[in-house]
Amino acid sequence: VHFHVIPDFFRDAVKAAGLGPAISTGFPVWNAEAALSVMDDNDIATAILSISQPGVHLGDDRAARLLARRCNEHAAELIERHAGRFGAFAALPLPDVAGTKAELAYALDVLELDGVGLFASYGERFLGDPHFDPVMEVLNERDAVAFVHPNFNPSSRALRLDTPAFVVEFLFDTTRAAVNLILSGALDRFPRIRFILAHAGGTLPFAAWRLAAVPAIDRRFAALPPEKIYGGVKHFWY
């Protein structure tokens, strides 16, 4: 379920925006034939494609909507061309909520993709922030699968560390989103969304006991029993 597709037009758009992946070498060249070869070598019957960081929103809402649509239609073409080998999580133009709701309907109802790809954070906002509630409502209504992949958060970019972002910052981005989904009550409001956390949940499994101790230490969460927190941790797929 964690298998990135890198269409040429996506790589070109990211480069034109002066952005790139969180590795200095840039995006590798991607094609279906090479992907299928890797899958065959590793006994992978089916791979669910998704767009990786930095995603399709490169600073402009309209451009993000167009790029998301093109990515999703490209994924649908790969699924049709290689029957049974590929599925796809829809690319979404978040943080553009209105554009995302429109693309959700198209990607899930028309293209019939397998779910959606979400980033753990968008700018300073993490999943669980009320800004994303209109999108979560749609996903909840559809019993949707949401694959959560880390983003390169602005706070991580500001750190004076030479450590590659994917080594630790990606893991923390996922952890922060998962914790926020639990403590914000988002999992209670949208219980039918099936969240898959990339990279084994970041550091959430390790931090679960510490998270469950929050109600005893921070009075803001005193009404949240540890069992509820552990239930939230168990809600995710890893």
MDAnalysis code that builds the backbone (N, CA, C; Angstrom):
import MDAnalysis as mda
import numpy as np

u = mda.Universe.empty(714, n_residues=238, atom_resindex=np.repeat(np.arange(238), 3), trajectory=True)
u.add_TopologyAttr("name", ["N", "CA", "C"] * 238)
u.add_TopologyAttr("resid", np.arange(1, 239))
u.add_TopologyAttr("resname", ["VAL", "HIS", "PHE", "HIS", "VAL", "ILE", "PRO", "ASP", "PHE", "PHE", "ARG", "ASP", "ALA", "VAL", "LYS", "ALA", "ALA", "GLY", "LEU", "GLY", "PRO", "ALA", "ILE", "SER", "THR", "GLY", "PHE", "PRO", "VAL", "TRP", "ASN", "ALA", "GLU", "ALA", "ALA", "LEU", "SER", "VAL", "MET", "ASP", "ASP", "ASN", "ASP", "ILE", "ALA", "THR", "ALA", "ILE", "LEU", "SER", "ILE", "SER", "GLN", "PRO", "GLY", "VAL", "HIS", "LEU", "GLY", "ASP", "ASP", "ARG", "ALA", "ALA", "ARG", "LEU", "LEU", "ALA", "ARG", "ARG", "CYS", "ASN", "GLU", "HIS", "ALA", "ALA", "GLU", "LEU", "ILE", "GLU", "ARG", "HIS", "ALA", "GLY", "ARG", "PHE", "GLY", "ALA", "PHE", "ALA", "ALA", "LEU", "PRO", "LEU", "PRO", "ASP", "VAL", "ALA", "GLY", "THR", "LYS", "ALA", "GLU", "LEU", "ALA", "TYR", "ALA", "LEU", "ASP", "VAL", "LEU", "GLU", "LEU", "ASP", "GLY", "VAL", "GLY", "LEU", "PHE", "ALA", "SER", "TYR", "GLY", "GLU", "ARG", "PHE", "LEU", "GLY", "ASP", "PRO", "HIS", "PHE", "ASP", "PRO", "VAL", "MET", "GLU", "VAL", "LEU", "ASN", "GLU", "ARG", "ASP", "ALA", "VAL", "ALA", "PHE", "VAL", "HIS", "PRO", "ASN", "PHE", "ASN", "PRO", "SER", "SER", "ARG", "ALA", "LEU", "ARG", "LEU", "ASP", "THR", "PRO", "ALA", "PHE", "VAL", "VAL", "GLU", "PHE", "LEU", "PHE", "ASP", "THR", "THR", "ARG", "ALA", "ALA", "VAL", "ASN", "LEU", "ILE", "LEU", "SER", "GLY", "ALA", "LEU", "ASP", "ARG", "PHE", "PRO", "ARG", "ILE", "ARG", "PHE", "ILE", "LEU", "ALA", "HIS", "ALA", "GLY", "GLY", "THR", "LEU", "PRO", "PHE", "ALA", "ALA", "TRP", "ARG", "LEU", "ALA", "ALA", "VAL", "PRO", "ALA", "ILE", "ASP", "ARG", "ARG", "PHE", "ALA", "ALA", "LEU", "PRO", "PRO", "GLU", "LYS", "ILE", "TYR", "GLY", "GLY", "VAL", "LYS", "HIS", "PHE", "TRP", "TYR"])
u.atoms.positions = np.array([
    [0.815, -1.217, 0.000],
    [0.000, 0.000, 0.000],
    [0.850, 1.270, 0.000],
    [2.153, 1.138, 0.124],
    [3.048, 2.306, 0.117],
    [3.955, 2.164, -1.100],
    [3.490, 2.711, -2.232],
    [4.182, 2.504, -3.507],
    [3.961, 3.756, -4.356],
    [4.980, 4.599, -4.439],
    [4.795, 5.899, -5.076],
    [4.925, 5.846, -6.593],
    [4.035, 6.569, -7.262],
    [4.105, 6.767, -8.699],
    [4.660, 8.176, -8.940],
    [5.544, 8.316, -9.928],
    [6.168, 9.617, -10.194],
    [6.036, 9.912, -11.688],
    [4.865, 10.361, -12.121],
    [4.705, 10.691, -13.536],
    [5.662, 11.812, -13.943],
    [6.081, 11.792, -15.207],
    [7.000, 12.828, -15.693],
    [6.414, 14.222, -15.504],
    [5.104, 14.375, -15.778],
    [4.503, 15.701, -15.674],
    [4.455, 16.191, -14.224],
    [4.345, 15.259, -13.275],
    [4.385, 15.640, -11.861],
    [5.786, 16.091, -11.478],
    [6.781, 15.329, -11.877],
    [8.170, 15.696, -11.582],
    [8.505, 17.055, -12.186],
    [8.037, 17.310, -13.412],
    [8.314, 18.587, -14.072],
    [7.633, 19.749, -13.340],
    [6.398, 19.524, -12.872],
    [5.666, 20.581, -12.160],
    [6.345, 20.919, -10.842],
    [6.795, 19.916, -10.143],
    [7.481, 20.138, -8.867],
    [8.787, 20.899, -9.089],
    [9.512, 20.501, -10.115],
    [10.780, 21.168, -10.424],
    [10.542, 22.619, -10.822],
    [9.498, 22.865, -11.624],
    [9.189, 24.223, -12.068],
    [8.816, 25.125, -10.893],
    [8.254, 24.517, -9.843],
    [7.869, 25.282, -8.654],
    [9.044, 25.507, -7.712],
    [10.201, 24.979, -8.071],
    [11.381, 25.137, -7.228],
    [11.363, 24.248, -6.014],
    [10.585, 23.170, -6.091],
    [10.470, 22.241, -4.965],
    [11.032, 20.886, -5.365],
    [10.868, 19.927, -4.478],
    [11.347, 18.588, -4.767],
    [11.102, 17.678, -3.592],
    [11.543, 16.438, -3.706],
    [11.401, 15.513, -2.575],
    [12.366, 15.895, -1.468],
    [12.217, 15.263, -0.331],
    [13.062, 15.588, 0.825],
    [14.401, 14.866, 0.768],
    [14.867, 14.556, -0.439],
    [16.192, 13.980, -0.629],
    [16.888, 14.800, -1.700],
    [18.159, 15.022, -1.542],
    [18.880, 15.954, -2.408],
    [19.050, 15.442, -3.831],
    [18.904, 14.140, -4.028],
    [19.126, 13.576, -5.362],
    [17.941, 13.788, -6.289],
    [16.824, 14.286, -5.778],
    [15.649, 14.512, -6.613],
    [14.861, 13.236, -6.853],
    [13.813, 13.361, -7.646],
    [12.971, 12.209, -7.936],
    [13.669, 11.251, -8.896],
    [13.551, 9.958, -8.662],
    [14.066, 9.001, -9.646],
    [13.139, 8.935, -10.859],
    [13.662, 8.438, -11.950],
    [12.829, 8.199, -13.132],
    [11.914, 7.022, -12.831],
    [10.636, 7.169, -13.157],
    [9.643, 6.134, -12.847],
    [8.918, 5.731, -14.119],
    [8.745, 4.434, -14.298],
    [7.864, 3.944, -15.361],
    [7.240, 2.636, -14.915],
    [6.119, 2.291, -15.523],
    [5.351, 1.124, -15.090],
    [6.144, -0.165, -15.254],
    [6.921, -0.252, -16.308],
    [7.676, -1.477, -16.567],
    [8.694, -1.740, -15.461],
    [9.402, -0.692, -15.047],
    [10.377, -0.847, -13.964],
    [9.670, -1.180, -12.654],
    [8.528, -0.537, -12.429],
    [7.769, -0.810, -11.200],
    [7.309, -2.262, -11.160],
    [6.807, -2.748, -12.268],
    [6.340, -4.135, -12.324],
    [7.496, -5.110, -12.129],
    [8.668, -4.750, -12.632],
    [9.840, -5.600, -12.452],
    [10.205, -5.705, -10.973],
    [10.195, -4.564, -10.277],
    [10.467, -4.568, -8.834],
    [9.421, -5.407, -8.108],
    [8.164, -5.240, -8.499],
    [7.091, -6.012, -7.869],
    [7.287, -7.505, -8.078],
    [7.615, -7.902, -9.296],
    [7.815, -9.326, -9.587],
    [8.995, -9.893, -8.808],
    [10.066, -9.109, -8.701],
    [11.252, -9.570, -7.973],
    [10.970, -9.773, -6.491],
    [9.953, -9.073, -5.971],
    [9.650, -9.132, -4.539],
    [8.303, -9.774, -4.235],
    [7.761, -10.527, -5.207],
    [6.504, -11.258, -5.013],
    [5.362, -10.351, -4.583],
    [5.285, -9.167, -5.177],
    [4.195, -8.229, -4.912],
    [3.176, -8.365, -6.032],
    [2.005, -8.845, -5.699],
    [0.974, -9.045, -6.721],
    [0.378, -7.728, -7.173],
    [0.046, -6.875, -6.214],
    [-0.628, -5.606, -6.517],
    [-0.036, -4.497, -5.665],
    [0.209, -3.352, -6.289],
    [0.730, -2.179, -5.580],
    [-0.276, -1.050, -5.685],
    [-0.511, -0.360, -4.575],
    [-1.431, 0.777, -4.552],
    [-0.598, 2.048, -4.718],
    [-0.783, 2.720, -5.833],
    [0.018, 3.885, -6.186],
    [-0.419, 5.117, -5.409],
    [0.530, 5.977, -5.082],
    [0.222, 7.260, -4.447],
    [1.293, 8.267, -4.807],
    [0.920, 9.544, -4.728],
    [1.851, 10.643, -4.980],
    [2.526, 11.024, -3.669],
    [3.833, 11.184, -3.719],
    [4.595, 11.476, -2.506],
    [4.777, 12.979, -2.301],
    [5.470, 13.319, -1.244],
    [5.824, 14.682, -0.887],
    [6.610, 15.315, -2.033],
    [6.344, 16.567, -2.458],
    [5.526, 17.579, -1.789],
    [4.052, 17.591, -2.192],
    [3.577, 16.593, -2.916],
    [2.179, 16.558, -3.310],
    [1.889, 17.462, -4.492],
    [0.595, 17.647, -4.778],
    [0.197, 18.374, -5.982],
    [-0.066, 19.863, -5.736],
    [-0.176, 20.278, -4.466],
    [-0.413, 21.704, -4.195],
    [0.931, 22.391, -4.035],
    [1.308, 23.133, -5.088],
    [2.631, 23.740, -5.130],
    [2.563, 25.253, -4.965],
    [1.404, 25.738, -4.427],
    [1.270, 27.152, -4.150],
    [0.061, 27.821, -4.754],
    [-0.599, 27.162, -5.718],
    [-1.749, 27.758, -6.400],
    [-2.901, 26.761, -6.422],
    [-4.072, 27.189, -5.941],
    [-5.218, 26.280, -5.840],
    [-5.623, 25.715, -7.196],
    [-5.770, 26.581, -8.191],
    [-6.242, 26.117, -9.503],
    [-5.253, 25.126, -10.117],
    [-3.970, 25.457, -10.052],
    [-2.958, 24.556, -10.593],
    [-2.959, 23.224, -9.848],
    [-3.199, 23.278, -8.540],
    [-3.232, 22.057, -7.741],
    [-4.400, 21.169, -8.153],
    [-5.547, 21.760, -8.416],
    [-6.711, 20.987, -8.853],
    [-6.439, 20.299, -10.179],
    [-5.814, 21.025, -11.103],
    [-5.513, 20.454, -12.416],
    [-4.483, 19.333, -12.306],
    [-3.473, 19.531, -11.475],
    [-2.424, 18.522, -11.323],
    [-2.966, 17.278, -10.630],
    [-3.827, 17.466, -9.620],
    [-4.443, 16.313, -8.954],
    [-5.262, 15.501, -9.951],
    [-6.060, 16.188, -10.759],
    [-6.886, 15.491, -11.745],
    [-6.014, 14.705, -12.729],
    [-4.958, 15.330, -13.189],
    [-4.088, 14.646, -14.146],
    [-3.416, 13.429, -13.516],
    [-2.966, 13.560, -12.263],
    [-2.348, 12.428, -11.565],
    [-3.335, 11.286, -11.390],
    [-4.558, 11.607, -11.025],
    [-5.551, 10.570, -10.771],
    [-5.982, 9.873, -12.055],
    [-6.105, 10.630, -13.131],
    [-6.461, 10.003, -14.402],
    [-5.301, 9.151, -14.922],
    [-4.091, 9.603, -14.677],
    [-2.915, 8.805, -15.056],
    [-2.904, 7.482, -14.284],
    [-3.206, 7.546, -12.990],
    [-3.252, 6.321, -12.185],
    [-4.340, 5.379, -12.693],
    [-5.501, 5.934, -13.039],
    [-6.596, 5.109, -13.556],
    [-6.195, 4.433, -14.862],
    [-5.437, 5.117, -15.693],
    [-4.960, 4.525, -16.945],
    [-4.008, 3.361, -16.673],
    [-3.118, 3.523, -15.691],
    [-2.196, 2.442, -15.332],
    [-2.958, 1.227, -14.802],
    [-3.993, 1.486, -14.013],
    [-4.807, 0.393, -13.470],
    [-5.477, -0.373, -14.602],
    [-6.001, 0.355, -15.574],
    [-6.689, -0.295, -16.696],
    [-5.712, -1.039, -17.600],
    [-4.537, -0.462, -17.807],
    [-3.557, -1.048, -18.720],
    [-2.909, -2.301, -18.135],
    [-2.787, -2.338, -16.803],
    [-2.128, -3.471, -16.142],
    [-3.105, -4.072, -15.134],
    [-4.102, -4.731, -15.647],
    [-5.213, -5.232, -14.821],
    [-4.712, -6.098, -13.668],
    [-5.154, -5.744, -12.464],
    [-4.831, -6.528, -11.277],
    [-3.505, -6.193, -10.636],
    [-2.657, -5.425, -11.327],
    [-1.326, -5.148, -10.780],
    [-1.271, -3.859, -9.982],
    [-2.091, -2.879, -10.355],
    [-2.063, -1.591, -9.671],
    [-3.433, -1.202, -9.137],
    [-3.417, -0.504, -8.006],
    [-4.561, 0.259, -7.517],
    [-4.031, 1.664, -7.295],
    [-4.835, 2.541, -6.688],
    [-4.333, 3.899, -6.456],
    [-5.088, 4.607, -5.344],
    [-4.342, 5.382, -4.577],
    [-4.911, 6.337, -3.636],
    [-4.921, 7.697, -4.322],
    [-6.063, 8.355, -4.346],
    [-6.220, 9.607, -5.078],
    [-5.331, 10.707, -4.529],
    [-4.721, 11.468, -5.440],
    [-4.020, 12.691, -5.072],
    [-5.051, 13.789, -4.859],
    [-4.876, 14.581, -3.818],
    [-5.845, 15.627, -3.465],
    [-5.157, 16.980, -3.351],
    [-5.836, 18.068, -3.775],
    [-5.218, 19.396, -3.758],
    [-5.309, 20.113, -2.418],
    [-5.239, 19.388, -1.315],
    [-5.199, 20.034, -0.009],
    [-3.957, 20.905, 0.114],
    [-4.058, 22.048, 0.825],
    [-5.107, 22.470, 1.764],
    [-6.326, 23.149, 1.145],
    [-6.496, 23.082, -0.171],
    [-7.676, 23.622, -0.838],
    [-8.854, 22.683, -0.581],
    [-9.686, 23.006, 0.399],
    [-10.766, 22.118, 0.826],
    [-11.842, 21.974, -0.257],
    [-12.262, 23.090, -0.855],
    [-13.311, 23.027, -1.879],
    [-12.854, 22.202, -3.073],
    [-11.647, 22.427, -3.526],
    [-11.119, 21.657, -4.641],
    [-10.968, 20.185, -4.298],
    [-10.618, 19.910, -3.055],
    [-10.447, 18.525, -2.619],
    [-11.778, 17.782, -2.608],
    [-12.834, 18.429, -2.139],
    [-14.141, 17.775, -2.123],
    [-14.593, 17.427, -3.536],
    [-14.346, 18.307, -4.480],
    [-14.716, 18.036, -5.866],
    [-13.890, 16.886, -6.436],
    [-12.600, 16.876, -6.148],
    [-11.739, 15.813, -6.677],
    [-12.043, 14.475, -6.021],
    [-12.449, 14.508, -4.744],
    [-12.851, 13.278, -4.061],
    [-13.992, 12.592, -4.798],
    [-15.005, 13.358, -5.149],
    [-16.163, 12.793, -5.838],
    [-15.749, 12.177, -7.164],
    [-14.884, 12.873, -7.896],
    [-14.466, 12.367, -9.207],
    [-13.590, 11.119, -9.051],
    [-12.624, 11.191, -8.143],
    [-11.668, 10.098, -7.998],
    [-12.327, 8.817, -7.483],
    [-13.265, 8.963, -6.541],
    [-13.874, 7.777, -5.935],
    [-15.089, 7.278, -6.704],
    [-15.883, 8.194, -7.276],
    [-17.119, 7.785, -7.946],
    [-16.929, 7.497, -9.427],
    [-16.125, 8.305, -10.101],
    [-15.938, 8.139, -11.547],
    [-14.758, 7.216, -11.841],
    [-13.600, 7.544, -11.277],
    [-12.416, 6.716, -11.522],
    [-12.400, 5.457, -10.674],
    [-13.158, 5.457, -9.589],
    [-13.251, 4.310, -8.672],
    [-11.890, 3.892, -8.130],
    [-11.114, 4.889, -7.678],
    [-9.835, 4.588, -7.051],
    [-10.072, 3.999, -5.666],
    [-9.015, 3.462, -5.073],
    [-9.147, 2.634, -3.870],
    [-9.232, 3.404, -2.564],
    [-9.001, 4.681, -2.611],
    [-9.012, 5.511, -1.415],
    [-8.303, 6.800, -1.731],
    [-7.806, 7.466, -0.706],
    [-7.144, 8.760, -0.904],
    [-5.788, 8.775, -0.208],
    [-4.914, 9.587, -0.744],
    [-3.641, 9.843, -0.095],
    [-3.697, 11.172, 0.627],
    [-3.392, 11.175, 1.899],
    [-3.339, 12.401, 2.691],
    [-1.920, 12.597, 3.200],
    [-1.534, 13.855, 3.380],
    [-0.293, 14.134, 4.085],
    [-0.606, 14.367, 5.549],
    [0.353, 14.033, 6.397],
    [0.158, 14.216, 7.836],
    [-0.028, 15.684, 8.174],
    [0.597, 16.561, 7.394],
    [0.482, 17.996, 7.645],
    [0.469, 18.753, 6.333],
    [-0.163, 19.921, 6.407],
    [-0.189, 20.857, 5.273],
    [0.144, 22.233, 5.845],
    [1.322, 22.743, 5.520],
    [1.761, 23.967, 6.168],
    [1.890, 23.728, 7.659],
    [1.279, 24.596, 8.450],
    [1.353, 24.465, 9.905],
    [0.239, 23.583, 10.467],
    [-0.700, 23.144, 9.634],
    [-1.850, 22.370, 10.110],
    [-1.602, 20.870, 9.970],
    [-1.991, 20.134, 11.024],
    [-1.899, 18.681, 11.007],
    [-3.299, 18.086, 10.862],
    [-3.368, 16.865, 10.368],
    [-4.652, 16.168, 10.321],
    [-5.278, 16.185, 11.714],
    [-6.572, 16.373, 11.761],
    [-7.268, 16.558, 13.029],
    [-7.620, 18.010, 13.252],
    [-6.984, 18.914, 12.514],
    [-7.314, 20.339, 12.577],
    [-8.716, 20.534, 11.996],
    [-9.559, 21.360, 12.614],
    [-10.924, 21.585, 12.113],
    [-10.983, 22.063, 10.665],
    [-9.903, 22.660, 10.170],
    [-9.873, 23.109, 8.776],
    [-10.182, 21.970, 7.816],
    [-9.796, 20.758, 8.192],
    [-9.962, 19.614, 7.304],
    [-11.279, 18.870, 7.528],
    [-12.099, 19.316, 8.477],
    [-13.331, 18.598, 8.807],
    [-14.254, 18.381, 7.604],
    [-14.441, 19.368, 6.710],
    [-15.319, 19.105, 5.555],
    [-14.838, 17.939, 4.693],
    [-13.541, 17.778, 4.577],
    [-12.995, 16.649, 3.825],
    [-13.204, 15.357, 4.605],
    [-12.947, 15.399, 5.911],
    [-13.127, 14.211, 6.740],
    [-14.580, 13.743, 6.735],
    [-15.508, 14.682, 6.675],
    [-16.929, 14.318, 6.628],
    [-17.233, 13.499, 5.382],
    [-16.689, 13.910, 4.250],
    [-16.909, 13.175, 2.999],
    [-16.275, 11.792, 3.074],
    [-15.060, 11.725, 3.590],
    [-14.378, 10.434, 3.709],
    [-15.127, 9.513, 4.666],
    [-15.631, 10.072, 5.756],
    [-16.361, 9.275, 6.738],
    [-17.649, 8.716, 6.138],
    [-18.350, 9.537, 5.360],
    [-19.592, 9.091, 4.726],
    [-19.364, 7.918, 3.782],
    [-18.159, 7.844, 3.218],
    [-17.854, 6.830, 2.216],
    [-17.092, 5.628, 2.789],
    [-16.880, 5.600, 4.092],
    [-16.056, 4.528, 4.682],
    [-14.714, 4.435, 3.968],
    [-14.128, 5.561, 3.668],
    [-12.956, 5.609, 2.803],
    [-11.683, 5.141, 3.503],
    [-10.763, 4.637, 2.692],
    [-9.411, 4.344, 3.148],
    [-8.567, 5.586, 2.904],
    [-7.825, 6.019, 3.914],
    [-6.963, 7.197, 3.804],
    [-5.536, 6.806, 4.180],
    [-4.675, 6.815, 3.187],
    [-3.262, 6.508, 3.404],
    [-2.553, 7.796, 3.814],
    [-1.983, 7.815, 5.013],
    [-1.363, 9.017, 5.576],
    [0.149, 8.941, 5.415],
    [0.686, 9.880, 4.634],
    [2.123, 9.930, 4.390],
    [2.677, 11.220, 4.982],
    [3.856, 11.210, 5.553],
    [4.417, 12.436, 6.117],
    [4.728, 13.478, 5.055],
    [4.761, 14.729, 5.500],
    [5.174, 15.845, 4.679],
    [6.434, 16.445, 5.298],
    [7.064, 17.345, 4.574],
    [8.245, 18.030, 5.111],
    [7.743, 19.316, 5.755],
    [7.429, 19.236, 7.054],
    [6.793, 20.317, 7.775],
    [7.701, 21.545, 7.886],
    [7.121, 22.762, 7.847],
    [7.941, 23.971, 7.997],
    [8.787, 23.987, 9.258],
    [8.252, 23.428, 10.359],
    [9.036, 23.405, 11.603],
    [10.270, 22.528, 11.450],
    [10.144, 21.462, 10.665],
    [11.302, 20.597, 10.422],
    [12.325, 21.282, 9.527],
    [11.830, 22.047, 8.549],
    [12.737, 22.756, 7.649],
    [13.576, 23.795, 8.406],
    [13.010, 24.337, 9.495],
    [13.683, 25.407, 10.230],
    [14.775, 24.894, 11.170],
    [14.818, 23.601, 11.401],
    [15.799, 23.056, 12.332],
    [17.212, 23.141, 11.766],
    [18.150, 23.435, 12.623],
    [19.547, 23.512, 12.187],
    [20.194, 22.132, 12.331],
    [19.717, 21.220, 11.495],
    [20.228, 19.861, 11.468],
    [20.523, 19.477, 10.021],
    [21.597, 18.751, 9.823],
    [21.920, 18.276, 8.488],
    [21.341, 16.891, 8.213],
    [20.664, 16.326, 9.195],
    [20.090, 14.991, 9.035],
    [19.035, 15.004, 7.929],
    [19.090, 14.076, 6.982],
    [18.058, 14.029, 5.938],
    [16.669, 13.927, 6.552],
    [15.720, 14.670, 6.010],
    [14.385, 14.762, 6.607],
    [13.699, 13.415, 6.734],
    [13.915, 12.531, 5.768],
    [13.191, 11.261, 5.807],
    [13.649, 10.355, 6.953],
    [14.805, 10.657, 7.531],
    [15.337, 9.793, 8.592],
    [14.536, 9.934, 9.882],
    [14.280, 11.184, 10.317],
    [13.558, 11.378, 11.571],
    [12.345, 12.295, 11.425],
    [12.476, 13.382, 10.645],
    [11.386, 14.362, 10.584],
    [10.110, 13.780, 9.980],
    [10.242, 12.916, 8.995],
    [9.061, 12.273, 8.415],
    [8.324, 11.451, 9.480],
    [9.091, 10.759, 10.301],
    [8.473, 9.915, 11.333],
    [7.733, 10.768, 12.353],
    [8.311, 11.911, 12.705],
    [7.665, 12.794, 13.678],
    [6.424, 13.453, 13.086],
    [6.451, 13.764, 11.789],
    [5.289, 14.372, 11.146],
    [4.094, 13.431, 11.227],
    [4.318, 12.162, 10.947],
    [3.249, 11.160, 11.045],
    [2.764, 11.030, 12.475],
    [3.694, 10.989, 13.421],
    [3.328, 10.849, 14.832],
    [2.478, 12.024, 15.302],
    [2.878, 13.234, 14.945],
    [2.124, 14.419, 15.350],
    [0.701, 14.383, 14.813],
    [0.551, 13.965, 13.542],
    [-0.792, 13.891, 12.960],
    [-1.638, 12.848, 13.672],
    [-1.067, 11.680, 13.921],
    [-1.821, 10.614, 14.581],
    [-2.244, 11.027, 15.984],
    [-1.329, 11.641, 16.724],
    [-1.650, 12.103, 18.077],
    [-2.740, 13.166, 18.021],
    [-2.650, 14.074, 17.051],
    [-3.660, 15.130, 16.938],
    [-5.023, 14.557, 16.555],
    [-5.047, 13.542, 15.714],
    [-6.310, 12.897, 15.359],
    [-6.966, 12.291, 16.603],
    [-6.155, 11.755, 17.514],
    [-6.685, 11.151, 18.738],
    [-7.135, 12.218, 19.734],
    [-6.233, 13.149, 20.078],
    [-6.522, 14.109, 21.133],
    [-7.546, 15.170, 20.715],
    [-7.662, 15.436, 19.423],
    [-8.630, 16.427, 18.958],
    [-10.050, 15.874, 18.894],
    [-10.173, 14.546, 19.040],
    [-11.484, 13.919, 18.935],
    [-11.897, 13.611, 17.512],
    [-11.001, 13.803, 16.554],
    [-11.338, 13.567, 15.146],
    [-11.708, 12.104, 14.890],
    [-11.037, 11.183, 15.566],
    [-11.364, 9.770, 15.359],
    [-12.770, 9.451, 15.856],
    [-13.228, 10.172, 16.874],
    [-14.601, 9.993, 17.357],
    [-15.599, 10.618, 16.391],
    [-15.242, 11.763, 15.813],
    [-16.150, 12.442, 14.886],
    [-16.242, 11.730, 13.543],
    [-15.155, 11.076, 13.158],
    [-15.101, 10.436, 11.843],
    [-14.601, 8.995, 11.984],
    [-15.378, 8.151, 12.690],
    [-14.890, 6.817, 13.050],
    [-14.825, 5.827, 11.895],
    [-15.449, 6.162, 10.768],
    [-15.520, 5.198, 9.665],
    [-14.378, 5.338, 8.667],
    [-13.537, 6.342, 8.860],
    [-12.363, 6.471, 7.990],
    [-11.324, 5.440, 8.425],
    [-10.802, 4.704, 7.469],
    [-9.786, 3.693, 7.760],
    [-8.418, 4.280, 7.425],
    [-7.739, 4.762, 8.472],
    [-6.446, 5.408, 8.295],
    [-5.316, 4.375, 8.270],
    [-4.470, 4.475, 7.256],
    [-3.237, 3.692, 7.197],
    [-2.082, 4.650, 7.428],
    [-1.257, 4.385, 8.417],
    [-0.106, 5.239, 8.716],
    [1.142, 4.664, 8.062],
    [1.807, 5.480, 7.237],
    [3.049, 5.050, 6.596],
    [4.142, 4.838, 7.632],
    [5.161, 4.084, 7.225],
    [6.366, 3.882, 8.036],
    [6.032, 3.359, 9.431],
    [5.101, 2.412, 9.498],
    [4.746, 1.746, 10.760],
    [4.257, 2.705, 11.828],
    [3.686, 3.846, 11.391],
    [3.130, 4.789, 12.354],
    [4.128, 5.773, 12.916],
    [5.261, 5.940, 12.231],
    [6.278, 6.859, 12.752],
    [6.769, 6.386, 14.105],
    [6.657, 7.227, 15.124],
    [7.067, 6.828, 16.476],
    [5.865, 6.567, 17.383],
    [4.655, 6.511, 16.801],
    [3.458, 6.350, 17.627],
    [3.474, 5.070, 18.462],
    [3.818, 3.902, 17.900],
    [3.829, 2.699, 18.753],
    [4.745, 2.844, 19.966],
    [5.912, 3.446, 19.750],
    [6.860, 3.648, 20.851],
    [6.295, 4.615, 21.877],
    [5.564, 5.641, 21.425],
    [5.088, 6.699, 22.312],
    [3.705, 6.433, 22.891],
    [3.111, 5.286, 22.595],
    [1.725, 5.028, 22.992],
    [1.530, 5.124, 24.503],
    [2.429, 4.539, 25.265],
    [2.272, 4.590, 26.727],
    [2.359, 6.025, 27.220],
    [3.309, 6.784, 26.708],
    [3.470, 8.178, 27.100],
    [2.224, 8.980, 26.723],
    [1.653, 8.704, 25.557],
    [0.437, 9.381, 25.128],
    [-0.725, 9.056, 26.065],
    [-0.813, 7.810, 26.485],
    [-1.903, 7.407, 27.381],
    [-1.782, 8.050, 28.757],
    [-0.596, 8.544, 29.091],
    [-0.404, 9.211, 30.383],
    [-0.820, 10.675, 30.359],
    [-1.145, 11.191, 29.184],
    [-1.487, 12.613, 29.049],
    [-2.620, 13.044, 29.990],
    [-3.743, 12.289, 30.102],
    [-4.841, 12.744, 30.963],
    [-4.437, 12.929, 32.427],
    [-3.463, 12.150, 32.876],
    [-3.032, 12.257, 34.272],
    [-2.086, 13.428, 34.495],
    [-1.561, 13.995, 33.423],
    [-0.533, 15.031, 33.543],
    [-1.035, 16.397, 33.079],
    [-1.865, 16.406, 32.038],
    [-2.357, 17.650, 31.459],
    [-3.868, 17.751, 31.674],
    [-4.297, 18.712, 32.489],
    [-5.705, 18.814, 32.877],
    [-6.624, 19.076, 31.686],
    [-6.095, 19.600, 30.583],
    [-6.940, 19.825, 29.410],
    [-7.535, 18.529, 28.874],
    [-6.886, 17.412, 29.183],
    [-7.325, 16.123, 28.672],
    [-7.758, 15.182, 29.802],
    [-8.102, 15.768, 30.966],
    [-8.409, 14.957, 32.146],
    [-9.617, 14.048, 31.931],
    [-10.532, 14.461, 31.051],
    [-11.735, 13.657, 30.829],
    [-11.521, 12.536, 29.827],
    [-10.316, 12.417, 29.311],
    [-10.021, 11.403, 28.289],
    [-9.331, 10.214, 28.952],
    [-10.025, 9.099, 29.148],
    [-9.407, 7.960, 29.839],
    [-8.313, 7.312, 28.995],
    [-7.311, 6.728, 29.629],
    [-6.235, 6.062, 28.881],
    [-6.756, 5.009, 27.906],
    [-7.844, 4.320, 28.307],
    [-8.399, 3.298, 27.426],
    [-8.869, 3.894, 26.103],
    [-9.377, 5.132, 26.177],
    [-9.820, 5.820, 24.973],
    [-8.634, 6.129, 24.065],
    [-7.540, 6.527, 24.678],
    [-6.345, 6.840, 23.902],
    [-5.789, 5.579, 23.254],
    [-5.705, 4.510, 24.025],
    [-5.233, 3.251, 23.440],
    [-6.167, 2.779, 22.323],
    [-7.467, 3.036, 22.486],
    [-8.413, 2.697, 21.421],
    [-8.119, 3.471, 20.156],
    [-7.710, 4.747, 20.325],
    [-7.329, 5.547, 19.163],
    [-6.088, 5.003, 18.478],
    [-5.113, 4.602, 19.285],
    [-3.887, 4.024, 18.725],
    [-4.216, 2.757, 17.933],
    [-5.137, 1.959, 18.452],
    [-5.513, 0.709, 17.791],
    [-6.402, 0.932, 16.567],
    [-6.957, 2.147, 16.444],
    [-7.840, 2.458, 15.308],
    [-7.081, 2.472, 13.984],
    [-5.805, 2.817, 14.050],
    [-5.006, 2.950, 12.831],
    [-4.523, 1.587, 12.313],
    [-4.289, 1.571, 11.005],
    [-3.554, 0.460, 10.393],
    [-2.109, 0.908, 10.230],
    [-1.187, -0.027, 10.412],
    [0.245, 0.310, 10.392],
    [0.966, -0.471, 9.292],
])
